[in-house]
Amino acid sequence: MLKKLFIDLLKEASVTPDAKNCYKITSEFLSNFDNEILAINNTTNQILSKEFNKVGLHICFCGHIDVVPSGNGWESEPFLPTIKDDLIIARGTQDMKSGVAAFLYAIKEFSKNNIKNIRKISIVLTSDEEGDGKDGVIKVLEELDKRNDLPNMCIVAEPTCEKNFGDSIKVGRRGSIHASIKILGTQGHAAYPSKCKNPVHLGASFLAKISGFDLDNGNEFFEPSKIVITNLSAGIGASNVTPSEFKIMLNVRNSPLTSKQDLEDFLRENLKNLDYELEIKQSSEPFYTDANSILVKTLKKALENQGIFNTSLNAKGGTSDARLFAKYGVLVCELGVVNDKIHAANESVPFSEVVALSNTFLEFLNLMEANNVN
């Protein structure tokens, strides 16, 4: 049943933000759950939920059913899954229809029990994670907040593992800050440099000070917040004309140890003797979930009960929808299959990993129900 569910989802060419028939598949699979569709512009979101008791925890699982375009270089049809022994090849196998299939199956099995200690289980799915995300999970959470129905905790089933299933749980994510700097000068003829004010020359020492600079030292979960230069541009394309401005673009994937204001203060201090313009924007906020929280401890124990030990708790990688739950004070972490082929041609996953992930989610729910989290 798990493999059929997974294959059925993979057959849907749900390139962002088109959900295709994915939500019909998921709602029919969990037919005893309430099914709500929240459509905003070109994005379709789904909330599947079931209340078991009037008191207790509300546990949520989150994922996206949209995928990036297939691109070129495939050895097989990207939306007609190819099975080679244990390996399943198709777009979305790792990112992240494996995670969606895994938690749907685990929830279906768990909901057959007489549940006494969990109040509610919900599933949040979106078709706008691989796009700009403005009408996806962020809108679902706004709606749940209005209803006073936010979950206590959430697992996002993004592919998190590095070499082997279960070797990594993400307990946080770095934020992302973008900055654009214009160092201003005076255009002129290269043969008369004394009559010009060359912003490239003026900005060279500034560039040397900030390139690759660590704004903090990081910690056991986060790498240092490093300034990464992403683009440099100047001039009109003529070799004998000095430019009037020198544009520098940069990005910082920041931990909670460094804020947007920290970056701005650092840049302005090093720009103080220059004529410049600065634009700075935080596109996503960092978050961290306590490694000793009931969520992380229980998920880690669920892995241990599957024979998986020495799981790394970290905050590596880029952004994900988990950060949106964190903004509302929801305990959130991420666990999924190995991440080594996402967005690539011939994306694939061993089906045994999907089974292991689903078993872990089922064990997590059993532990939460039994209050066996120590």
C-alpha positions as CSV (number, residue, x, y, z in Angstrom):
1,M,0.0,0.0,0.0
2,L,2.9,2.4,0.8
3,K,4.6,1.7,-2.5
4,K,1.4,2.2,-4.5
5,L,0.8,5.5,-2.8
6,F,4.3,6.6,-3.5
7,I,4.2,5.6,-7.1
8,D,0.8,7.2,-7.7
9,L,2.1,10.5,-6.3
10,L,5.3,10.3,-8.5
11,K,3.2,9.8,-11.6
12,E,1.6,13.2,-11.1
13,A,3.7,15.9,-13.0
14,S,3.1,18.4,-10.2
15,V,5.6,21.0,-11.3
16,T,5.2,24.0,-9.0
17,P,2.6,25.4,-8.4
18,D,0.4,22.8,-10.2
19,A,-0.8,20.2,-7.8
20,K,-2.3,18.0,-10.6
21,N,-4.3,15.1,-8.9
22,C,-2.0,14.8,-5.8
23,Y,-4.7,16.0,-3.4
24,K,-7.3,13.6,-4.7
25,I,-4.8,10.8,-4.1
26,T,-4.0,11.9,-0.6
27,S,-7.6,12.6,0.5
28,E,-8.7,9.2,-0.8
29,F,-5.8,7.5,1.0
30,L,-6.9,9.2,4.3
31,S,-10.6,9.0,3.6
32,N,-11.5,9.1,7.3
33,F,-9.8,12.5,7.7
34,D,-11.4,15.9,7.1
35,N,-10.2,17.3,3.9
36,E,-9.9,21.0,3.3
37,I,-8.5,22.8,0.2
38,L,-7.1,26.3,0.6
39,A,-6.6,27.7,-2.9
40,I,-4.8,31.1,-3.3
41,N,-3.9,32.5,-6.7
42,N,-2.1,29.6,-8.5
43,T,-1.3,27.7,-5.3
44,T,-3.4,24.9,-3.8
45,N,-2.9,23.9,-0.2
46,Q,-4.5,20.9,1.6
47,I,-5.2,20.4,5.2
48,L,-6.1,16.8,6.3
49,S,-7.1,16.5,9.9
50,K,-8.8,14.3,12.5
51,E,-9.6,15.0,16.1
52,F,-9.4,12.0,18.4
53,N,-9.9,13.6,21.8
54,K,-10.9,16.9,23.3
55,V,-7.6,17.3,25.2
56,G,-4.0,16.4,24.4
57,L,-1.4,17.3,21.8
58,H,-2.0,18.4,18.3
59,I,0.7,16.8,16.1
60,C,1.2,18.0,12.5
61,F,3.2,16.6,9.6
62,C,4.0,19.0,6.7
63,G,5.3,18.5,3.2
64,H,5.1,19.8,-0.4
65,I,3.8,17.9,-3.4
66,D,5.2,20.3,-6.0
67,V,8.5,19.5,-7.7
68,V,11.0,21.4,-9.9
69,P,10.9,20.9,-13.7
70,S,12.4,17.7,-14.8
71,G,15.1,19.2,-17.0
72,N,17.4,17.2,-19.3
73,G,19.7,14.3,-18.9
74,W,17.2,11.6,-17.7
75,E,17.7,8.0,-18.6
76,S,14.0,7.3,-18.2
77,E,10.8,9.3,-18.2
78,P,10.8,11.5,-15.1
79,F,7.1,11.2,-14.4
80,L,6.8,7.5,-15.2
81,P,8.6,5.9,-12.2
82,T,11.2,3.3,-13.1
83,I,11.9,0.6,-10.5
84,K,15.4,-1.1,-10.5
85,D,15.5,-3.6,-7.7
86,D,15.1,-1.4,-4.5
87,L,15.7,1.9,-6.4
88,I,12.8,4.1,-7.6
89,I,13.7,6.7,-10.2
90,A,11.5,9.7,-10.8
91,R,11.3,13.4,-10.2
92,G,10.2,14.0,-6.6
93,T,11.5,10.8,-5.2
94,Q,13.7,12.5,-2.7
95,D,12.2,16.0,-2.7
96,M,9.8,15.2,-1.3
97,K,7.1,12.8,-2.2
98,S,8.9,10.1,-0.3
99,G,8.3,12.1,2.9
100,V,4.7,12.7,2.1
101,A,4.0,9.1,1.3
102,A,5.9,8.0,4.5
103,F,3.9,10.1,6.9
104,L,0.5,9.5,5.2
105,Y,1.0,5.7,5.5
106,A,2.2,6.0,9.1
107,I,-0.8,8.1,10.1
108,K,-3.2,5.7,8.4
109,E,-1.8,2.8,10.3
110,F,-1.6,4.7,13.6
111,S,-5.2,6.0,13.3
112,K,-6.5,2.4,13.4
113,N,-5.6,2.3,17.1
114,N,-7.7,3.4,20.1
115,I,-6.0,6.8,20.6
116,K,-6.4,8.3,24.0
117,N,-3.6,10.8,24.6
118,I,-3.3,12.7,21.3
119,R,-6.0,15.3,20.6
120,K,-5.5,15.8,16.9
121,I,-3.3,14.9,14.0
122,S,-3.1,17.1,10.9
123,I,-1.3,17.1,7.6
124,V,-0.4,20.4,5.8
125,L,0.5,20.0,2.1
126,T,1.3,22.7,-0.4
127,S,2.0,23.1,-4.1
128,D,4.2,26.2,-3.6
129,E,7.4,25.2,-1.8
130,E,9.6,25.0,-4.9
131,G,8.3,28.4,-6.1
132,D,8.3,31.6,-4.2
133,G,6.2,30.2,-1.3
134,K,4.1,33.3,-0.8
135,D,0.8,31.5,-1.1
136,G,1.8,28.2,0.5
137,V,2.3,27.1,4.1
138,I,2.6,30.7,5.2
139,K,-1.1,31.2,4.3
140,V,-2.2,27.9,5.8
141,L,-0.6,28.9,9.2
142,E,-2.2,32.4,9.0
143,E,-5.5,30.6,8.7
144,L,-4.9,28.1,11.4
145,D,-3.8,30.9,13.7
146,K,-7.1,32.8,13.1
147,R,-8.9,29.6,14.1
148,N,-6.8,29.1,17.2
149,D,-5.9,25.7,15.8
150,L,-2.1,25.8,15.4
151,P,-0.4,22.5,16.2
152,N,1.8,22.0,19.3
153,M,4.5,20.4,17.2
154,C,5.3,19.6,13.6
155,I,7.6,17.3,11.6
156,V,8.5,18.4,8.1
157,A,9.6,15.4,6.0
158,E,12.2,17.2,3.8
159,P,15.1,15.0,2.8
160,T,17.6,15.6,5.6
161,C,19.9,12.7,5.8
162,E,23.5,12.8,4.4
163,K,24.8,9.3,3.7
164,N,22.5,6.9,5.5
165,F,18.9,7.1,6.5
166,G,18.5,8.4,10.0
167,D,22.0,10.0,10.3
168,S,20.6,13.6,10.5
169,I,17.7,15.4,12.0
170,K,17.5,19.1,11.3
171,V,16.6,21.0,14.5
172,G,17.0,24.4,12.9
173,R,17.7,26.3,9.7
174,R,19.7,29.4,8.9
175,G,18.0,32.5,7.7
176,S,18.9,34.3,4.5
177,I,19.9,38.0,4.2
178,H,20.5,39.7,0.9
179,A,22.4,43.0,0.5
180,S,23.1,45.2,-2.4
181,I,25.8,47.9,-2.1
182,K,26.5,50.7,-4.6
183,I,29.9,52.5,-4.2
184,L,29.5,55.8,-6.0
185,G,32.2,57.5,-8.1
186,T,32.7,59.8,-11.1
187,Q,32.9,58.4,-14.6
188,G,35.8,59.5,-16.8
189,H,38.5,58.6,-19.2
190,A,41.0,55.9,-18.1
191,A,43.9,58.0,-19.5
192,Y,43.1,60.7,-16.9
193,P,42.6,58.8,-13.6
194,S,43.2,61.9,-11.5
195,K,40.1,63.5,-13.0
196,C,38.0,60.5,-12.2
197,K,36.7,59.0,-9.0
198,N,36.9,55.3,-9.6
199,P,34.5,53.4,-7.3
200,V,36.2,50.1,-8.1
201,H,39.5,51.3,-6.7
202,L,37.7,52.9,-3.8
203,G,35.8,49.7,-3.1
204,A,38.7,47.2,-3.4
205,S,39.8,47.5,0.2
206,F,36.2,47.3,1.4
207,L,35.7,44.2,-0.6
208,A,38.8,42.6,0.9
209,K,37.5,43.3,4.4
210,I,34.1,41.7,3.9
211,S,34.7,38.8,1.5
212,G,34.2,35.5,3.3
213,F,34.0,37.2,6.7
214,D,32.4,35.3,9.5
215,L,30.0,37.5,11.5
216,D,29.9,34.9,14.3
217,N,31.7,31.7,15.3
218,G,28.7,29.4,15.0
219,N,27.9,26.7,17.5
220,E,27.3,22.9,17.7
221,F,24.2,23.2,15.5
222,F,25.0,26.2,13.2
223,E,27.9,27.0,11.0
224,P,29.3,30.6,11.2
225,S,27.2,33.3,9.5
226,K,29.5,34.0,6.5
227,I,29.4,36.9,4.1
228,V,29.3,35.4,0.6
229,I,29.9,37.7,-2.4
230,T,27.4,36.7,-5.1
231,N,27.9,39.4,-7.8
232,L,30.1,42.3,-8.8
233,S,29.4,44.7,-11.6
234,A,30.7,48.1,-12.9
235,G,31.3,50.1,-16.0
236,I,29.7,50.4,-19.4
237,G,31.7,47.7,-21.1
238,A,34.4,50.0,-22.5
239,S,38.0,49.4,-21.5
240,N,38.9,53.1,-21.6
241,V,36.1,54.5,-19.4
242,T,36.1,54.4,-15.6
243,P,32.7,53.5,-14.0
244,S,30.4,55.8,-12.1
245,E,29.4,53.1,-9.7
246,F,30.6,49.7,-8.4
247,K,27.8,47.3,-7.4
248,I,28.4,44.5,-4.9
249,M,25.7,41.9,-4.1
250,L,26.1,39.5,-1.2
251,N,24.2,36.9,0.8
252,V,24.5,35.7,4.4
253,R,23.0,32.5,5.6
254,N,22.6,33.7,9.2
255,S,22.2,31.7,12.4
256,P,20.3,33.1,15.4
257,L,23.7,34.4,16.6
258,T,23.7,37.1,13.9
259,S,20.8,39.4,13.0
260,K,20.1,41.6,10.0
261,Q,21.0,44.6,12.1
262,D,24.4,43.1,13.0
263,L,25.2,42.7,9.3
264,E,24.0,46.2,8.5
265,D,26.1,47.7,11.3
266,F,29.2,45.8,10.1
267,L,28.8,47.0,6.5
268,R,28.1,50.6,7.4
269,E,31.2,50.7,9.7
270,N,33.4,49.5,6.8
271,L,31.7,51.8,4.3
272,K,31.9,55.0,6.5
273,N,34.6,56.7,4.4
274,L,32.9,56.0,1.1
275,D,30.0,57.5,-0.8
276,Y,27.5,54.6,-1.1
277,E,24.0,53.3,-1.2
278,L,22.9,50.2,0.8
279,E,19.8,48.0,0.4
280,I,19.4,45.0,2.8
281,K,16.6,42.5,3.1
282,Q,16.0,39.4,5.2
283,S,14.1,36.9,3.1
284,S,13.9,34.2,5.8
285,E,14.5,34.1,9.5
286,P,16.7,31.5,11.3
287,F,15.2,29.2,13.9
288,Y,16.3,26.6,16.4
289,T,14.3,23.9,18.3
290,D,15.7,22.8,21.6
291,A,17.4,19.4,21.2
292,N,15.9,18.5,24.6
293,S,12.4,19.3,23.5
294,I,9.8,16.5,23.6
295,L,9.6,16.6,19.8
296,V,13.3,16.1,19.1
297,K,13.8,13.6,21.9
298,T,10.9,11.5,20.8
299,L,11.9,11.5,17.2
300,K,15.4,10.5,18.1
301,K,14.2,7.7,20.3
302,A,11.9,6.5,17.4
303,L,15.1,6.2,15.3
304,E,16.9,4.4,18.1
305,N,14.0,1.9,18.4
306,Q,14.5,1.2,14.6
307,G,18.2,0.4,15.4
308,I,19.6,3.8,14.3
309,F,21.9,5.5,16.7
310,N,24.4,8.4,16.6
311,T,21.9,10.7,14.7
312,S,23.4,14.2,14.2
313,L,21.2,17.1,15.3
314,N,22.1,20.1,13.0
315,A,20.9,23.1,11.1
316,K,22.7,22.6,7.8
317,G,21.4,23.5,4.4
318,G,19.2,26.3,3.1
319,T,15.7,27.3,4.1
320,S,12.5,25.2,4.3
321,D,8.9,25.6,5.4
322,A,9.8,24.5,8.9
323,R,10.9,28.1,9.6
324,L,7.2,29.2,9.1
325,F,6.0,27.0,12.0
326,A,8.8,28.2,14.2
327,K,7.6,31.8,13.8
328,Y,4.3,30.8,15.5
329,G,6.1,29.1,18.4
330,V,5.4,25.6,17.1
331,L,8.0,23.0,18.0
332,V,9.4,21.9,14.6
333,C,12.1,19.7,13.2
334,E,12.8,17.9,9.9
335,L,13.5,14.2,9.1
336,G,13.5,12.6,5.6
337,V,15.4,10.4,3.3
338,V,18.9,10.9,2.1
339,N,19.5,14.1,0.2
340,D,22.0,13.5,-2.5
341,K,20.0,13.7,-5.8
342,I,17.4,16.4,-5.3
343,H,16.6,18.6,-8.3
344,A,19.1,16.5,-10.4
345,A,18.4,14.3,-13.4
346,N,17.7,10.7,-12.5
347,E,16.5,11.7,-9.0
348,S,16.0,8.5,-7.1
349,V,15.5,6.9,-3.7
350,P,15.8,3.3,-2.4
351,F,12.3,2.2,-1.4
352,S,13.7,0.7,1.7
353,E,14.5,4.2,2.9
354,V,10.8,5.3,2.4
355,V,9.8,2.2,4.4
356,A,12.3,3.1,7.2
357,L,11.0,6.7,7.3
358,S,7.4,5.6,7.5
359,N,8.2,3.1,10.3
360,T,10.0,5.8,12.2
361,F,7.0,8.2,11.9
362,L,4.7,5.4,13.1
363,E,7.0,4.7,16.1
364,F,7.1,8.4,16.9
365,L,3.3,8.5,17.1
366,N,3.2,5.3,19.2
367,L,5.7,6.9,21.6
368,M,3.8,10.1,21.8
369,E,0.6,8.2,22.5
370,A,2.3,6.1,25.2
371,N,4.0,9.2,26.7
372,N,7.2,7.2,26.5
373,V,9.6,10.1,25.7
374,N,12.3,9.8,28.4
